[in-house]
Amino acid sequence: MKVFDVVGMIGNSGEHILGSRDTGSHACYLVYGSLKPGEQGRELKPGKGHEELVLALQGDLHLTGHVTGVLKQGQAIHLKGDEALSAGNPGTTVAVYVIAGGHTDEGHH
């Protein structure tokens, strides 16, 4: 069993994609991201041939783009292909989100 320290891999970008480079598999991936208080403009977009579930794990996310509104802590949305969002953290503490994604038939490489 290999354990991945995803939080430890986040670095300065505020996001880490646990995917094929780590696992050797192209079937699925996981994104762990954090937004500092007041941070805006993080693009969330699966891309052609991909689908993703976005979960607000800690704090609320303000979303604009494909949908507009607040994704409250514990809530998730489903994005497909080129459906794009901009996420922001209106709160006073760090917001954390997790994205679980995979390839559709047309996106498998």
N, C-alpha and C positions, 0 to 999 in steps of 0.2 A: 504494500500500500504506500503510495506517495502522497504526502500531505503538502499542500501549497499554502504558504503564508501570504495570502492575497493582500491583506491590509499592509503588510510590510513591503510589498512591491509597488505600492501606489505612487511613490515618488512625488516630484514637483508638479506633474501635470494634473494631479487631482483625480486620476483615473488609471486603472490597470485592466487590461484585457487578458483574462486567463483563457488561452486558446491553444491552437495547434503547436505553437513554439514550446509551450509548457507540457502539453499532454500528448502530443504526437497524433492527435485526432482532429479531423476536420468536421466531425458530426455536430459538435456543439461548442459553445463558448460562454463565458461568464464575465461580466464587466462589473467592477466594484468602483464606485466613484463617490467623491465628496465635494461639496460646494461650501466655501467659506461663507460666513454671514455676509449678506448683501451681494454675493457674487452672482453675476448674471451671464447669460449667453452661452451656456454649455450646449453644444449641438448634440442631439440624440437622433440618429438616423441609421436604420439597419443597413440600407443599401440594397441594390438589386440582388435578388436571389436569397435574401435573408429575412427572417422574422424575429422579433424580439418582444419579450415581456419586461416592462420597466416597473420596478417596485420601489416606492418611497419607503425606505427602511427606517430612517430617523429624520424627523422633521418633515415639513411640507415643501413641495416643489411647485413653483409657478411656471406654467407651461404656456407657450405661444407657438403658433405655427399650424400644423395639421389639426390640432385641437388647442383650444385656449381655456384655461381654468387652473384650478388648484388640484394637484394630486396630493392628497393628504397621507400622512404617515400610515403605513399599512395597506394602502391602496395600490393597485397595479393597472397598467394599460397595455394594450397589444398594438404593436406597430409592424407594418409590412413594407418591404421594399424601400421606395423613395419617400415614404411618409416621414417628414422631418419635424422636429420640435426644437425649441430653444428652452432650456430649463434654467431657472434662477432660484436662489434661496433668499426669501424675504425675511427670514428669521434672524435671531441674534446668536444662534449657536450653529455649529456645523450641521449641514444636511447630508445624509448618506443615501445613496440609491444603489440598487443591484439590477443588472440587466442579464436575463438568461436568453440566449439566442441560438439560432440554428439555421441551417441552410435548407432552402426549398429545393425541389428537384433541379430548377434552373440555376441555382447558386452553388451547387456542389462542385468543388474543384479538387 
